[in-house]
Amino acid sequence: MTTPVLSKTASAAAAALPSTLSLGLARGATELREFFRQKESLIFTVSLPAILMLLLGTVYVSEPSHGQMFAASMIGAGIISTSFVGLGMSVVADREDGTLKRLRGTPMPFASYFIGKVVLVFVSSLVEAALLMAVAVLRFDVELPSTAEKWFTFGWVFTLGVISCSLIGVALSAIAKNTRNAAGVLNLPYIVLQFLSGVFIMQTALPESLRTVGSLFPLKWVCQGFRSVFALDDGYAVMEAAGSWELGKIALVLGAWTIAGLVLVSRTFKWSNTSS
């Protein structure tokens, strides 16, 4: 006679548990509060790409058309810095100070933790992109996209780039034991790929072997997608290695990296440095 009552009680308790998404959004709100409270970290994370744009732009930008392409590439690099390097460092810090170990003892699944981190990355990347566009307009007279189609392209390249690189950053964070060596683990590939992906110099100026290496990773495709958005006309596509924007290929490559990132994270993520 008590079995139906117990069953109903268990069902009611299960139904009362928050969903993975709601837990993730709540975690994201917590991440954002902590991020914006840390003024020094906020200023450094958001302003560094803008400072690099100002310094390097003085060297590389000699005419307005160059400014359009350079700004697009720097926006892409800035977003990848936040999602790949920034998020990876954040996960290492959470593992090192015991945050992940404490969260593991709660009902919150890893998916919710990751959703919270992605919320943080999306918001901080949007802030960063807005700052970079403001600097590009004010300093280099860059013209912002004027059509809904180009802003739509910006949106999906931004989304796929953030998600794929966030996943890769989380996966690679498993290699770093602490925040001291995490900087090297995450920054080294990012710095190298900036030179191989058309951020500072166009890929057409690189040897074919280096172009091939750069084309294997998301940064090249994110920057190329943004260049298609900020280009004053489609004639600029001839400056790309393939002579076209390759938007379909950009979607395929970033989508493939998103899937690969999910697989890598599922196999490599650790709640603590002592976990298997």
N, C-alpha and C positions, 0 to 999 in steps of 0.2 A: 504493500500500500504506500510505502514511503518513496519507492523508486521514481514514480512520476513527479513527485514534489521535488526530489533532489535534482532530477533532470531539468525541471523548469527553473530551479534556482541556478544551476550551472549555466543554462542557456542565457538567463537574464544577466548573470555576471559577465559572460563572454560578450554579450551584446553591449554591456556598459563600458567595456574596454575601448579606449580611443583607437582609431584606425592608424595604420602605418603613416598615411599621409598627414593626418592631423597632428600626430606626434612629431613628424618631421618639420611641419610648419611651425609648431611651437618651439622646437629646437632651433629652427632658423631665426625666430624672433630673439631667442636668448643669445645666439651667436652675434646677431646684429647689435644688440645692446652692448655686449662686451667689446665688440670691435669699435664702435663709435665712442665708447668711454675711454679707450686707450688712445689718447690724442696723439702721442708721439708715433705710435704704429700707424695710425690712420693717415697722418700727414706724410710719413715716409712712403707708405704703400701707394697712396694715390698720386703724390706729387713727383715721385722719382721718374716715371715715364715722361711726364710733362717737361721736367728739367732736361732730360736727355734729348727730347724733341727740340727744345730751344738751343741747346749746345750743338748738337749734330746738324740741325737744320741750318745753322749759320754756315756750316762747312759745305753741306751737300746741296742746299737749295740755292740755285742761281737765277731761276725764273719761275713764274707762277705755275706752269705745268709740272715742274719738278716738285713744287710744294704740294700739289694735289696727290701725287703718287707717294711721296715721302710720308705725308701725314697719314694716309691710309695704311701704309706698312707699319708705322709707329703705333697706330691705334690697335692693330692686330697684335703686335708684339706686347703692348701694354696689357691687353686682355689675357694673353697667354701667361704673362708674368703673374697675374693675379690668380688665375685658375690652376696653373701647373705648379709654379714655384710657391706662391703664397699659400695655397690650400695644402700642398704637400708638407710645408713647414708647420702649418697649423695642426695637422694630424700627428706629426712627430711630437710636437709640444704636448698635445693632449695625451699621447701615449707615455711621454716621459714624466709628466707631473701626476699621472694616475687618473686623469679624467676619464679616459677610456675604460680603465679597469672598474671605476665606480659605475659608469653607465652600463657596463655589462651585467651588473647585479640588479638592474632595473628591468621593467618589462619592455623597454624601448629596444626594438630590433636595430641591426646595423643599417638597414635601408632608411630608417627614420633619421639616424645620425648623419648619413650621407646626404639625405634631402636637406637637412638643416645646413650642412656645409655648402651645398649648391645654392641655397637661398642667399647665403652670405656672399658667395662668389658672384652671383648674378647682380646683386645690388651694388657691391663694391666695383664690379667691372663696368656697370652702367655709369656710376659716378666718375670713374676713371676715363671712360670713353667721352663723356660729356666735357670733362676738363681738357682732354687732348683736342677735341674738336674746337673748343673755345680758344685754346692757344693757337691752333692752326689757322683759325679765321683771323684772329687779331694780329698775329705775328707774321704769317706767311700768305695772307689774303686768300686762303683756301675757300672755295665755293662749296657749300654743303649740297647734298643731293636734293634735287627739286621735284622728283617724281615719286609716286607711291610705289612703283615697281622697284626702284632702287632702294627705298627704305625697307621694302619687304625682303629684298636680297640681303641687306644689312642684318635684318632680324634673324633670318634662318642661319646665316653664316655665324653670327654672334652666338646663337643658341647652341648649334652643333659644336662650335669651337670651344665654348665654355664647358659643355658637358664632357666632350671627349678628353680635353686636356685636364679637367678635374679628375676624371677617372684615372688617367695615366699618372697624375701627381700622387693620388692616393696609393696606387699600386707601387710606385717607385719609393714612396715613403717607408715601405717595409724594409728597405735596405739600410736606412739610416737608424742608428741606435739612439742618437740624441740630437738635439738641435744644433750642436756644434758642428757635427759632420754632415748634417742635413743640408746646410748651405752649399757645401761642395757637391753633394750628390745631385741636388736639384738645379743649382745654378750653372754648373759646367755644361750639361747638354743644352740648356736654354741659351747660353751665350754663344756656343758653337753654332747652333741652328739658326741664330739670327743672321750670321754671315752666310749660311748656306741656303737661306730661305727667301732671299730677296728683300730683307728689311733695310740693310744699309747700302747694298749694291744689288743691281738687278741680276737675276740668275743667268741671263745671257752673257754676262761678263765672266762667269765662272767656267772652269773646265767641266766637260761633260760628266766626269766621274763624281765631282762634287755636286753638280745639279741633281744627279740621280739620288745621291744620299739625302739631300735636302727635300726632294720630292717624296720621300718615304714617310715623312712626318707631318703632323697637322699644321705646324706654324706656316709653312709655305703656302698651303691652301687657304688658310684663314686670311693671310695678307693679300693673296691674289684675289680672293673674293671681295675684300674691302677695296682693293684698287679698282675693281670693276664698278663698284658703287660710287667712288669719288672721281673717277675719270670724267673729264669734260666731254669726251665723245668716245665712241668705240674704236677710233683710230689708235688709241693708246694700247690696245690689246696686242699689237704687233711687237711691243716691247717685252711681252712675256715669252718664256722659253718655247711654248707651243704656238705662239703667234695668235692666240685667242684666249678668252677668259675661262673657258672650260668649266662653266658653272655646274653642269651635270656631273662632271668628274669630281669637282669640289665636294658636292653633296655625297657622292659615293665614298670618297676617301674619308671624310669626316664621320660619315655613318659607320664605315667599317672600323674606324678607330674607336668609336663609341662602343660597338659590340666587343671589340678586342679588349677595351678597357674594363668592361663589365666582367669578362672572363678572368682577366689578370687580377682584378680586385677580389673576386670570389676565391681565388687560389692563394693570394699573397697577404690579404689583410690580417693584421694581428692586433688583438686588444691590448697586449702588453709585450714588452721586449722578451719576456720569458715564455710567452704562449707559443704553441706550435702552429 
